Amino acid sequence: MKAVEIYTSPMCGFCHAAKRLLTQKGVSFSEVDVWVEPDRKTEMIQRANGGRTVPQIFIGDVHVGGCDDLFALERSGKLDPLLAA
């Protein structure tokens, strides 16, 4: 399974929803809390091609996007293959 990284903040409901989906699927992920580590937000914006909102989700080298994008992948049946590739 590919490494999953998610940039979050503690007050973000979309972040919690994305993490809940990943957890329900049994996916381990590393989390970067940009509230606790504000210097990492610049890194997130660069990696996300200008995306400034959280969550920003990465599976391997692929920038998935945010929570809505993650759920869209799940609904279309494309999340599991992306995780496994």
PyMOL Python script that loads the backbone (N, CA, C, O; Angstrom):
from pymol import cmd

cmd.read_pdbstr("""\
ATOM      1  N   MET A   1       0.845  -1.180   0.000  1.00  0.00           N
ATOM      2  CA  MET A   1       0.000   0.000   0.000  1.00  0.00           C
ATOM      3  C   MET A   1       0.892   1.247   0.000  1.00  0.00           C
ATOM      4  O   MET A   1       1.903   1.307   0.700  1.00  0.00           O
ATOM      5  N   LYS A   2       0.501   2.215  -0.784  1.00  0.00           N
ATOM      6  CA  LYS A   2       1.278   3.450  -0.878  1.00  0.00           C
ATOM      7  C   LYS A   2       1.156   4.268   0.409  1.00  0.00           C
ATOM      8  O   LYS A   2       0.178   4.160   1.148  1.00  0.00           O
ATOM      9  N   ALA A   3       2.176   5.085   0.651  1.00  0.00           N
ATOM     10  CA  ALA A   3       2.152   5.983   1.804  1.00  0.00           C
ATOM     11  C   ALA A   3       1.100   7.063   1.571  1.00  0.00           C
ATOM     12  O   ALA A   3       0.970   7.590   0.466  1.00  0.00           O
ATOM     13  N   VAL A   4       0.361   7.382   2.615  1.00  0.00           N
ATOM     14  CA  VAL A   4      -0.672   8.413   2.553  1.00  0.00           C
ATOM     15  C   VAL A   4      -0.304   9.508   3.540  1.00  0.00           C
ATOM     16  O   VAL A   4       0.017   9.239   4.698  1.00  0.00           O
ATOM     17  N   GLU A   5      -0.354  10.742   3.068  1.00  0.00           N
ATOM     18  CA  GLU A   5      -0.060  11.897   3.917  1.00  0.00           C
ATOM     19  C   GLU A   5      -1.205  12.884   3.786  1.00  0.00           C
ATOM     20  O   GLU A   5      -1.696  13.148   2.688  1.00  0.00           O
ATOM     21  N   ILE A   6      -1.623  13.427   4.923  1.00  0.00           N
ATOM     22  CA  ILE A   6      -2.738  14.358   4.930  1.00  0.00           C
ATOM     23  C   ILE A   6      -2.379  15.570   5.786  1.00  0.00           C
ATOM     24  O   ILE A   6      -1.975  15.438   6.942  1.00  0.00           O
ATOM     25  N   TYR A   7      -2.534  16.740   5.198  1.00  0.00           N
ATOM     26  CA  TYR A   7      -2.329  18.003   5.913  1.00  0.00           C
ATOM     27  C   TYR A   7      -3.676  18.418   6.482  1.00  0.00           C
ATOM     28  O   TYR A   7      -4.675  18.450   5.763  1.00  0.00           O
ATOM     29  N   THR A   8      -3.705  18.735   7.769  1.00  0.00           N
ATOM     30  CA  THR A   8      -4.964  19.009   8.457  1.00  0.00           C
ATOM     31  C   THR A   8      -4.842  20.192   9.410  1.00  0.00           C
ATOM     32  O   THR A   8      -3.768  20.763   9.599  1.00  0.00           O
ATOM     33  N   SER A   9      -5.977  20.535  10.001  1.00  0.00           N
ATOM     34  CA  SER A   9      -6.015  21.414  11.167  1.00  0.00           C
ATOM     35  C   SER A   9      -7.092  20.865  12.097  1.00  0.00           C
ATOM     36  O   SER A   9      -8.013  20.194  11.631  1.00  0.00           O
ATOM     37  N   PRO A  10      -7.002  21.131  13.401  1.00  0.00           N
ATOM     38  CA  PRO A  10      -7.881  20.473  14.363  1.00  0.00           C
ATOM     39  C   PRO A  10      -9.358  20.867  14.270  1.00  0.00           C
ATOM     40  O   PRO A  10     -10.216  20.076  14.660  1.00  0.00           O
ATOM     41  N   MET A  11      -9.674  22.030  13.780  1.00  0.00           N
ATOM     42  CA  MET A  11     -11.060  22.492  13.754  1.00  0.00           C
ATOM     43  C   MET A  11     -11.751  22.216  12.412  1.00  0.00           C
ATOM     44  O   MET A  11     -12.833  22.744  12.156  1.00  0.00           O
ATOM     45  N   CYS A  12     -11.152  21.416  11.581  1.00  0.00           N
ATOM     46  CA  CYS A  12     -11.634  21.192  10.217  1.00  0.00           C
ATOM     47  C   CYS A  12     -12.482  19.922  10.147  1.00  0.00           C
ATOM     48  O   CYS A  12     -11.962  18.814  10.282  1.00  0.00           O
ATOM     49  N   GLY A  13     -13.774  20.085   9.936  1.00  0.00           N
ATOM     50  CA  GLY A  13     -14.669  18.941   9.812  1.00  0.00           C
ATOM     51  C   GLY A  13     -14.356  18.081   8.598  1.00  0.00           C
ATOM     52  O   GLY A  13     -14.502  16.859   8.647  1.00  0.00           O
ATOM     53  N   PHE A  14     -13.925  18.713   7.505  1.00  0.00           N
ATOM     54  CA  PHE A  14     -13.556  17.955   6.308  1.00  0.00           C
ATOM     55  C   PHE A  14     -12.322  17.090   6.569  1.00  0.00           C
ATOM     56  O   PHE A  14     -12.210  15.980   6.048  1.00  0.00           O
ATOM     57  N   CYS A  15     -11.404  17.606   7.376  1.00  0.00           N
ATOM     58  CA  CYS A  15     -10.212  16.829   7.748  1.00  0.00           C
ATOM     59  C   CYS A  15     -10.625  15.586   8.530  1.00  0.00           C
ATOM     60  O   CYS A  15     -10.137  14.486   8.273  1.00  0.00           O
ATOM     61  N   HIS A  16     -11.532  15.777   9.486  1.00  0.00           N
ATOM     62  CA  HIS A  16     -11.997  14.649  10.298  1.00  0.00           C
ATOM     63  C   HIS A  16     -12.706  13.610   9.425  1.00  0.00           C
ATOM     64  O   HIS A  16     -12.524  12.408   9.620  1.00  0.00           O
ATOM     65  N   ALA A  17     -13.513  14.072   8.462  1.00  0.00           N
ATOM     66  CA  ALA A  17     -14.226  13.146   7.582  1.00  0.00           C
ATOM     67  C   ALA A  17     -13.248  12.353   6.716  1.00  0.00           C
ATOM     68  O   ALA A  17     -13.410  11.145   6.542  1.00  0.00           O
ATOM     69  N   ALA A  18     -12.237  13.028   6.174  1.00  0.00           N
ATOM     70  CA  ALA A  18     -11.245  12.340   5.342  1.00  0.00           C
ATOM     71  C   ALA A  18     -10.467  11.310   6.158  1.00  0.00           C
ATOM     72  O   ALA A  18     -10.240  10.191   5.698  1.00  0.00           O
ATOM     73  N   LYS A  19     -10.063  11.685   7.358  1.00  0.00           N
ATOM     74  CA  LYS A  19      -9.323  10.752   8.217  1.00  0.00           C
ATOM     75  C   LYS A  19     -10.208   9.569   8.614  1.00  0.00           C
ATOM     76  O   LYS A  19      -9.733   8.437   8.698  1.00  0.00           O
ATOM     77  N   ARG A  20     -11.493   9.833   8.858  1.00  0.00           N
ATOM     78  CA  ARG A  20     -12.416   8.765   9.227  1.00  0.00           C
ATOM     79  C   ARG A  20     -12.556   7.759   8.077  1.00  0.00           C
ATOM     80  O   ARG A  20     -12.540   6.550   8.310  1.00  0.00           O
ATOM     81  N   LEU A  21     -12.692   8.248   6.842  1.00  0.00           N
ATOM     82  CA  LEU A  21     -12.791   7.345   5.695  1.00  0.00           C
ATOM     83  C   LEU A  21     -11.540   6.481   5.576  1.00  0.00           C
ATOM     84  O   LEU A  21     -11.635   5.265   5.406  1.00  0.00           O
ATOM     85  N   LEU A  22     -10.381   7.102   5.664  1.00  0.00           N
ATOM     86  CA  LEU A  22      -9.132   6.343   5.566  1.00  0.00           C
ATOM     87  C   LEU A  22      -9.029   5.308   6.675  1.00  0.00           C
ATOM     88  O   LEU A  22      -8.623   4.171   6.432  1.00  0.00           O
ATOM     89  N   THR A  23      -9.393   5.696   7.885  1.00  0.00           N
ATOM     90  CA  THR A  23      -9.338   4.775   9.031  1.00  0.00           C
ATOM     91  C   THR A  23     -10.308   3.616   8.837  1.00  0.00           C
ATOM     92  O   THR A  23      -9.958   2.468   9.110  1.00  0.00           O
ATOM     93  N   GLN A  24     -11.528   3.902   8.366  1.00  0.00           N
ATOM     94  CA  GLN A  24     -12.513   2.838   8.125  1.00  0.00           C
ATOM     95  C   GLN A  24     -12.022   1.850   7.074  1.00  0.00           C
ATOM     96  O   GLN A  24     -12.377   0.672   7.114  1.00  0.00           O
ATOM     97  N   LYS A  25     -11.208   2.323   6.137  1.00  0.00           N
ATOM     98  CA  LYS A  25     -10.666   1.458   5.098  1.00  0.00           C
ATOM     99  C   LYS A  25      -9.400   0.735   5.566  1.00  0.00           C
ATOM    100  O   LYS A  25      -8.831  -0.064   4.822  1.00  0.00           O
ATOM    101  N   GLY A  26      -8.962   1.015   6.790  1.00  0.00           N
ATOM    102  CA  GLY A  26      -7.764   0.372   7.318  1.00  0.00           C
ATOM    103  C   GLY A  26      -6.476   0.945   6.772  1.00  0.00           C
ATOM    104  O   GLY A  26      -5.440   0.280   6.784  1.00  0.00           O
ATOM    105  N   VAL A  27      -6.534   2.185   6.290  1.00  0.00           N
ATOM    106  CA  VAL A  27      -5.377   2.836   5.685  1.00  0.00           C
ATOM    107  C   VAL A  27      -4.605   3.610   6.750  1.00  0.00           C
ATOM    108  O   VAL A  27      -5.169   4.451   7.449  1.00  0.00           O
ATOM    109  N   SER A  28      -3.325   3.321   6.865  1.00  0.00           N
ATOM    110  CA  SER A  28      -2.457   4.101   7.753  1.00  0.00           C
ATOM    111  C   SER A  28      -2.067   5.376   7.022  1.00  0.00           C
ATOM    112  O   SER A  28      -1.869   5.369   5.807  1.00  0.00           O
ATOM    113  N   PHE A  29      -1.959   6.458   7.759  1.00  0.00           N
ATOM    114  CA  PHE A  29      -1.571   7.723   7.145  1.00  0.00           C
ATOM    115  C   PHE A  29      -0.755   8.538   8.130  1.00  0.00           C
ATOM    116  O   PHE A  29      -0.880   8.390   9.346  1.00  0.00           O
ATOM    117  N   SER A  30       0.078   9.397   7.576  1.00  0.00           N
ATOM    118  CA  SER A  30       0.788  10.354   8.420  1.00  0.00           C
ATOM    119  C   SER A  30       0.052  11.683   8.298  1.00  0.00           C
ATOM    120  O   SER A  30      -0.428  12.051   7.226  1.00  0.00           O
ATOM    121  N   GLU A  31      -0.023  12.378   9.399  1.00  0.00           N
ATOM    122  CA  GLU A  31      -0.777  13.623   9.461  1.00  0.00           C
ATOM    123  C   GLU A  31       0.150  14.782   9.797  1.00  0.00           C
ATOM    124  O   GLU A  31       0.986  14.688  10.696  1.00  0.00           O
ATOM    125  N   VAL A  32      -0.011  15.863   9.067  1.00  0.00           N
ATOM    126  CA  VAL A  32       0.721  17.096   9.351  1.00  0.00           C
ATOM    127  C   VAL A  32      -0.323  18.129   9.757  1.00  0.00           C
ATOM    128  O   VAL A  32      -1.125  18.571   8.934  1.00  0.00           O
ATOM    129  N   ASP A  33      -0.305  18.506  11.018  1.00  0.00           N
ATOM    130  CA  ASP A  33      -1.234  19.506  11.537  1.00  0.00           C
ATOM    131  C   ASP A  33      -0.625  20.885  11.307  1.00  0.00           C
ATOM    132  O   ASP A  33       0.311  21.282  12.002  1.00  0.00           O
ATOM    133  N   VAL A  34      -1.160  21.612  10.330  1.00  0.00           N
ATOM    134  CA  VAL A  34      -0.588  22.919   9.994  1.00  0.00           C
ATOM    135  C   VAL A  34      -0.901  23.971  11.054  1.00  0.00           C
ATOM    136  O   VAL A  34      -0.342  25.067  11.018  1.00  0.00           O
ATOM    137  N   TRP A  35      -1.778  23.657  11.988  1.00  0.00           N
ATOM    138  CA  TRP A  35      -2.047  24.552  13.118  1.00  0.00           C
ATOM    139  C   TRP A  35      -0.891  24.467  14.108  1.00  0.00           C
ATOM    140  O   TRP A  35      -0.443  25.480  14.646  1.00  0.00           O
ATOM    141  N   VAL A  36      -0.416  23.253  14.341  1.00  0.00           N
ATOM    142  CA  VAL A  36       0.690  23.018  15.279  1.00  0.00           C
ATOM    143  C   VAL A  36       2.037  23.337  14.618  1.00  0.00           C
ATOM    144  O   VAL A  36       2.953  23.840  15.269  1.00  0.00           O
ATOM    145  N   GLU A  37       2.143  23.039  13.327  1.00  0.00           N
ATOM    146  CA  GLU A  37       3.377  23.277  12.572  1.00  0.00           C
ATOM    147  C   GLU A  37       3.099  24.249  11.420  1.00  0.00           C
ATOM    148  O   GLU A  37       3.078  23.833  10.262  1.00  0.00           O
ATOM    149  N   PRO A  38       2.885  25.537  11.719  1.00  0.00           N
ATOM    150  CA  PRO A  38       2.501  26.493  10.674  1.00  0.00           C
ATOM    151  C   PRO A  38       3.541  26.645   9.561  1.00  0.00           C
ATOM    152  O   PRO A  38       3.189  27.007   8.438  1.00  0.00           O
ATOM    153  N   ASP A  39       4.797  26.376   9.852  1.00  0.00           N
ATOM    154  CA  ASP A  39       5.831  26.471   8.818  1.00  0.00           C
ATOM    155  C   ASP A  39       5.649  25.400   7.736  1.00  0.00           C
ATOM    156  O   ASP A  39       6.184  25.544   6.637  1.00  0.00           O
ATOM    157  N   ARG A  40       4.915  24.351   8.026  1.00  0.00           N
ATOM    158  CA  ARG A  40       4.667  23.280   7.050  1.00  0.00           C
ATOM    159  C   ARG A  40       3.561  23.654   6.061  1.00  0.00           C
ATOM    160  O   ARG A  40       3.381  22.972   5.052  1.00  0.00           O
ATOM    161  N   LYS A  41       2.814  24.735   6.342  1.00  0.00           N
ATOM    162  CA  LYS A  41       1.746  25.138   5.423  1.00  0.00           C
ATOM    163  C   LYS A  41       2.325  25.562   4.077  1.00  0.00           C
ATOM    164  O   LYS A  41       1.731  25.277   3.036  1.00  0.00           O
ATOM    165  N   THR A  42       3.462  26.230   4.079  1.00  0.00           N
ATOM    166  CA  THR A  42       4.120  26.619   2.830  1.00  0.00           C
ATOM    167  C   THR A  42       4.469  25.381   2.015  1.00  0.00           C
ATOM    168  O   THR A  42       4.278  25.348   0.799  1.00  0.00           O
ATOM    169  N   GLU A  43       4.979  24.376   2.694  1.00  0.00           N
ATOM    170  CA  GLU A  43       5.295  23.092   2.043  1.00  0.00           C
ATOM    171  C   GLU A  43       4.035  22.493   1.416  1.00  0.00           C
ATOM    172  O   GLU A  43       4.059  22.027   0.277  1.00  0.00           O
ATOM    173  N   MET A  44       2.926  22.511   2.178  1.00  0.00           N
ATOM    174  CA  MET A  44       1.670  21.971   1.696  1.00  0.00           C
ATOM    175  C   MET A  44       1.210  22.706   0.437  1.00  0.00           C
ATOM    176  O   MET A  44       0.815  22.074  -0.543  1.00  0.00           O
ATOM    177  N   ILE A  45       1.260  24.028   0.462  1.00  0.00           N
ATOM    178  CA  ILE A  45       0.811  24.841  -0.675  1.00  0.00           C
ATOM    179  C   ILE A  45       1.633  24.523  -1.919  1.00  0.00           C
ATOM    180  O   ILE A  45       1.086  24.416  -3.017  1.00  0.00           O
ATOM    181  N   GLN A  46       2.935  24.373  -1.753  1.00  0.00           N
ATOM    182  CA  GLN A  46       3.798  24.040  -2.887  1.00  0.00           C
ATOM    183  C   GLN A  46       3.466  22.658  -3.438  1.00  0.00           C
ATOM    184  O   GLN A  46       3.335  22.483  -4.649  1.00  0.00           O
ATOM    185  N   ARG A  47       3.330  21.684  -2.553  1.00  0.00           N
ATOM    186  CA  ARG A  47       3.038  20.317  -2.993  1.00  0.00           C
ATOM    187  C   ARG A  47       1.664  20.213  -3.644  1.00  0.00           C
ATOM    188  O   ARG A  47       1.452  19.412  -4.554  1.00  0.00           O
ATOM    189  N   ALA A  48       0.725  21.046  -3.157  1.00  0.00           N
ATOM    190  CA  ALA A  48      -0.660  20.992  -3.636  1.00  0.00           C
ATOM    191  C   ALA A  48      -0.907  21.950  -4.801  1.00  0.00           C
ATOM    192  O   ALA A  48      -2.053  22.259  -5.125  1.00  0.00           O
ATOM    193  N   ASN A  49       0.170  22.416  -5.427  1.00  0.00           N
ATOM    194  CA  ASN A  49       0.045  23.321  -6.576  1.00  0.00           C
ATOM    195  C   ASN A  49      -0.817  24.535  -6.267  1.00  0.00           C
ATOM    196  O   ASN A  49      -1.663  24.931  -7.067  1.00  0.00           O
ATOM    197  N   GLY A  50      -0.590  25.120  -5.092  1.00  0.00           N
ATOM    198  CA  GLY A  50      -1.301  26.334  -4.715  1.00  0.00           C
ATOM    199  C   GLY A  50      -2.502  26.112  -3.814  1.00  0.00           C
ATOM    200  O   GLY A  50      -3.112  27.078  -3.356  1.00  0.00           O
ATOM    201  N   GLY A  51      -2.854  24.862  -3.551  1.00  0.00           N
ATOM    202  CA  GLY A  51      -3.988  24.573  -2.663  1.00  0.00           C
ATOM    203  C   GLY A  51      -3.699  25.065  -1.245  1.00  0.00           C
ATOM    204  O   GLY A  51      -2.707  24.670  -0.633  1.00  0.00           O
ATOM    205  N   ARG A  52      -4.570  25.923  -0.733  1.00  0.00           N
ATOM    206  CA  ARG A  52      -4.332  26.546   0.567  1.00  0.00           C
ATOM    207  C   ARG A  52      -5.244  26.001   1.667  1.00  0.00           C
ATOM    208  O   ARG A  52      -5.002  26.250   2.848  1.00  0.00           O
ATOM    209  N   THR A  53      -6.275  25.272   1.296  1.00  0.00           N
ATOM    210  CA  THR A  53      -7.225  24.787   2.289  1.00  0.00           C
ATOM    211  C   THR A  53      -6.837  23.384   2.752  1.00  0.00           C
ATOM    212  O   THR A  53      -6.135  22.655   2.051  1.00  0.00           O
ATOM    213  N   VAL A  54      -7.300  23.029   3.921  1.00  0.00           N
ATOM    214  CA  VAL A  54      -7.097  21.682   4.441  1.00  0.00           C
ATOM    215  C   VAL A  54      -8.430  20.944   4.389  1.00  0.00           C
ATOM    216  O   VAL A  54      -9.487  21.563   4.511  1.00  0.00           O
ATOM    217  N   PRO A  55      -8.387  19.649   4.211  1.00  0.00           N
ATOM    218  CA  PRO A  55      -7.199  18.830   4.084  1.00  0.00           C
ATOM    219  C   PRO A  55      -6.620  18.878   2.669  1.00  0.00           C
ATOM    220  O   PRO A  55      -7.314  19.172   1.696  1.00  0.00           O
ATOM    221  N   GLN A  56      -5.352  18.584   2.595  1.00  0.00           N
ATOM    222  CA  GLN A  56      -4.686  18.289   1.325  1.00  0.00           C
ATOM    223  C   GLN A  56      -4.142  16.877   1.483  1.00  0.00           C
ATOM    224  O   GLN A  56      -3.384  16.594   2.410  1.00  0.00           O
ATOM    225  N   ILE A  57      -4.531  16.000   0.576  1.00  0.00           N
ATOM    226  CA  ILE A  57      -4.254  14.577   0.717  1.00  0.00           C
ATOM    227  C   ILE A  57      -3.346  14.110  -0.420  1.00  0.00           C
ATOM    228  O   ILE A  57      -3.556  14.443  -1.586  1.00  0.00           O
ATOM    229  N   PHE A  58      -2.337  13.334  -0.047  1.00  0.00           N
ATOM    230  CA  PHE A  58      -1.388  12.772  -0.999  1.00  0.00           C
ATOM    231  C   PHE A  58      -1.329  11.267  -0.807  1.00  0.00           C
ATOM    232  O   PHE A  58      -1.210  10.777   0.316  1.00  0.00           O
ATOM    233  N   ILE A  59      -1.412  10.541  -1.909  1.00  0.00           N
ATOM    234  CA  ILE A  59      -1.241   9.087  -1.886  1.00  0.00           C
ATOM    235  C   ILE A  59      -0.035   8.796  -2.760  1.00  0.00           C
ATOM    236  O   ILE A  59      -0.082   8.951  -3.980  1.00  0.00           O
ATOM    237  N   GLY A  60       1.039   8.373  -2.124  1.00  0.00           N
ATOM    238  CA  GLY A  60       2.302   8.240  -2.844  1.00  0.00           C
ATOM    239  C   GLY A  60       2.685   9.610  -3.372  1.00  0.00           C
ATOM    240  O   GLY A  60       2.715  10.581  -2.616  1.00  0.00           O
ATOM    241  N   ASP A  61       2.978   9.697  -4.657  1.00  0.00           N
ATOM    242  CA  ASP A  61       3.336  10.971  -5.277  1.00  0.00           C
ATOM    243  C   ASP A  61       2.133  11.690  -5.876  1.00  0.00           C
ATOM    244  O   ASP A  61       2.285  12.750  -6.484  1.00  0.00           O
ATOM    245  N   VAL A  62       0.940  11.126  -5.708  1.00  0.00           N
ATOM    246  CA  VAL A  62      -0.270  11.692  -6.314  1.00  0.00           C
ATOM    247  C   VAL A  62      -0.956  12.645  -5.348  1.00  0.00           C
ATOM    248  O   VAL A  62      -1.256  12.287  -4.209  1.00  0.00           O
ATOM    249  N   HIS A  63      -1.200  13.863  -5.818  1.00  0.00           N
ATOM    250  CA  HIS A  63      -1.986  14.818  -5.042  1.00  0.00           C
ATOM    251  C   HIS A  63      -3.453  14.533  -5.316  1.00  0.00           C
ATOM    252  O   HIS A  63      -3.949  14.797  -6.412  1.00  0.00           O
ATOM    253  N   VAL A  64      -4.145  13.997  -4.325  1.00  0.00           N
ATOM    254  CA  VAL A  64      -5.561  13.658  -4.464  1.00  0.00           C
ATOM    255  C   VAL A  64      -6.406  14.920  -4.436  1.00  0.00           C
ATOM    256  O   VAL A  64      -7.368  15.049  -5.194  1.00  0.00           O
ATOM    257  N   GLY A  65      -6.047  15.850  -3.564  1.00  0.00           N
ATOM    258  CA  GLY A  65      -6.833  17.065  -3.372  1.00  0.00           C
ATOM    259  C   GLY A  65      -7.388  17.083  -1.964  1.00  0.00           C
ATOM    260  O   GLY A  65      -6.699  16.729  -1.007  1.00  0.00           O
ATOM    261  N   GLY A  66      -8.638  17.497  -1.843  1.00  0.00           N
ATOM    262  CA  GLY A  66      -9.265  17.618  -0.537  1.00  0.00           C
ATOM    263  C   GLY A  66     -10.211  16.471  -0.231  1.00  0.00           C
ATOM    264  O   GLY A  66     -10.191  15.428  -0.884  1.00  0.00           O
ATOM    265  N   CYS A  67     -11.035  16.693   0.773  1.00  0.00           N
ATOM    266  CA  CYS A  67     -11.977  15.681   1.245  1.00  0.00           C
ATOM    267  C   CYS A  67     -12.956  15.276   0.152  1.00  0.00           C
ATOM    268  O   CYS A  67     -13.180  14.084  -0.062  1.00  0.00           O
ATOM    269  N   ASP A  68     -13.541  16.246  -0.539  1.00  0.00           N
ATOM    270  CA  ASP A  68     -14.499  15.929  -1.603  1.00  0.00           C
ATOM    271  C   ASP A  68     -13.852  15.076  -2.688  1.00  0.00           C
ATOM    272  O   ASP A  68     -14.480  14.163  -3.225  1.00  0.00           O
ATOM    273  N   ASP A  69     -12.610  15.371  -3.004  1.00  0.00           N
ATOM    274  CA  ASP A  69     -11.888  14.605  -4.023  1.00  0.00           C
ATOM    275  C   ASP A  69     -11.653  13.167  -3.559  1.00  0.00           C
ATOM    276  O   ASP A  69     -11.779  12.227  -4.344  1.00  0.00           O
ATOM    277  N   LEU A  70     -11.312  13.005  -2.280  1.00  0.00           N
ATOM    278  CA  LEU A  70     -11.089  11.678  -1.720  1.00  0.00           C
ATOM    279  C   LEU A  70     -12.370  10.852  -1.780  1.00  0.00           C
ATOM    280  O   LEU A  70     -12.343   9.689  -2.182  1.00  0.00           O
ATOM    281  N   PHE A  71     -13.494  11.454  -1.378  1.00  0.00           N
ATOM    282  CA  PHE A  71     -14.769  10.747  -1.394  1.00  0.00           C
ATOM    283  C   PHE A  71     -15.217  10.443  -2.821  1.00  0.00           C
ATOM    284  O   PHE A  71     -15.837   9.408  -3.065  1.00  0.00           O
ATOM    285  N   ALA A  72     -14.911  11.330  -3.764  1.00  0.00           N
ATOM    286  CA  ALA A  72     -15.247  11.079  -5.173  1.00  0.00           C
ATOM    287  C   ALA A  72     -14.478   9.863  -5.694  1.00  0.00           C
ATOM    288  O   ALA A  72     -15.029   9.040  -6.425  1.00  0.00           O
ATOM    289  N   LEU A  73     -13.209   9.756  -5.315  1.00  0.00           N
ATOM    290  CA  LEU A  73     -12.424   8.578  -5.700  1.00  0.00           C
ATOM    291  C   LEU A  73     -13.042   7.315  -5.125  1.00  0.00           C
ATOM    292  O   LEU A  73     -13.123   6.291  -5.803  1.00  0.00           O
ATOM    293  N   GLU A  74     -13.477   7.388  -3.878  1.00  0.00           N
ATOM    294  CA  GLU A  74     -14.094   6.231  -3.223  1.00  0.00           C
ATOM    295  C   GLU A  74     -15.381   5.840  -3.943  1.00  0.00           C
ATOM    296  O   GLU A  74     -15.594   4.662  -4.230  1.00  0.00           O
ATOM    297  N   ARG A  75     -16.241   6.813  -4.236  1.00  0.00           N
ATOM    298  CA  ARG A  75     -17.518   6.525  -4.904  1.00  0.00           C
ATOM    299  C   ARG A  75     -17.324   5.929  -6.299  1.00  0.00           C
ATOM    300  O   ARG A  75     -18.108   5.088  -6.738  1.00  0.00           O
ATOM    301  N   SER A  76     -16.283   6.368  -6.984  1.00  0.00           N
ATOM    302  CA  SER A  76     -16.037   5.894  -8.347  1.00  0.00           C
ATOM    303  C   SER A  76     -15.266   4.566  -8.382  1.00  0.00           C
ATOM    304  O   SER A  76     -15.028   4.010  -9.454  1.00  0.00           O
ATOM    305  N   GLY A  77     -14.885   4.073  -7.215  1.00  0.00           N
ATOM    306  CA  GLY A  77     -14.135   2.815  -7.170  1.00  0.00           C
ATOM    307  C   GLY A  77     -12.656   2.957  -7.509  1.00  0.00           C
ATOM    308  O   GLY A  77     -11.975   1.961  -7.756  1.00  0.00           O
ATOM    309  N   LYS A  78     -12.160   4.184  -7.521  1.00  0.00           N
ATOM    310  CA  LYS A  78     -10.770   4.416  -7.909  1.00  0.00           C
ATOM    311  C   LYS A  78      -9.812   4.575  -6.730  1.00  0.00           C
ATOM    312  O   LYS A  78      -8.596   4.605  -6.919  1.00  0.00           O
ATOM    313  N   LEU A  79     -10.351   4.678  -5.517  1.00  0.00           N
ATOM    314  CA  LEU A  79      -9.471   4.881  -4.364  1.00  0.00           C
ATOM    315  C   LEU A  79      -8.661   3.637  -4.041  1.00  0.00           C
ATOM    316  O   LEU A  79      -7.448   3.723  -3.854  1.00  0.00           O
ATOM    317  N   ASP A  80      -9.309   2.490  -3.974  1.00  0.00           N
ATOM    318  CA  ASP A  80      -8.580   1.251  -3.626  1.00  0.00           C
ATOM    319  C   ASP A  80      -7.449   0.959  -4.610  1.00  0.00           C
ATOM    320  O   ASP A  80      -6.338   0.652  -4.178  1.00  0.00           O
ATOM    321  N   PRO A  81      -7.695   1.045  -5.931  1.00  0.00           N
ATOM    322  CA  PRO A  81      -6.581   0.810  -6.858  1.00  0.00           C
ATOM    323  C   PRO A  81      -5.445   1.822  -6.694  1.00  0.00           C
ATOM    324  O   PRO A  81      -4.275   1.468  -6.833  1.00  0.00           O
ATOM    325  N   LEU A  82      -5.783   3.066  -6.403  1.00  0.00           N
ATOM    326  CA  LEU A  82      -4.748   4.078  -6.201  1.00  0.00           C
ATOM    327  C   LEU A  82      -3.912   3.758  -4.972  1.00  0.00           C
ATOM    328  O   LEU A  82      -2.691   3.918  -4.987  1.00  0.00           O
ATOM    329  N   LEU A  83      -4.563   3.310  -3.915  1.00  0.00           N
ATOM    330  CA  LEU A  83      -3.852   2.936  -2.693  1.00  0.00           C
ATOM    331  C   LEU A  83      -2.951   1.724  -2.914  1.00  0.00           C
ATOM    332  O   LEU A  83      -1.854   1.642  -2.361  1.00  0.00           O
ATOM    333  N   ALA A  84      -3.424   0.795  -3.721  1.00  0.00           N
ATOM    334  CA  ALA A  84      -2.698  -0.454  -3.922  1.00  0.00           C
ATOM    335  C   ALA A  84      -1.601  -0.361  -4.971  1.00  0.00           C
ATOM    336  O   ALA A  84      -0.652  -1.144  -4.945  1.00  0.00           O
ATOM    337  N   ALA A  85      -1.718   0.578  -5.885  1.00  0.00           N
ATOM    338  CA  ALA A  85      -0.782   0.662  -7.023  1.00  0.00           C
ATOM    339  C   ALA A  85       0.653   0.803  -6.585  1.00  0.00           C
ATOM    340  O   ALA A  85       1.550   0.885  -7.425  1.00  0.00           O
TER     341      ALA A  85
END
""", "prot")
cmd.dss("prot")
cmd.show_as("cartoon", "prot")
cmd.util.cbc("prot")
cmd.orient("prot")
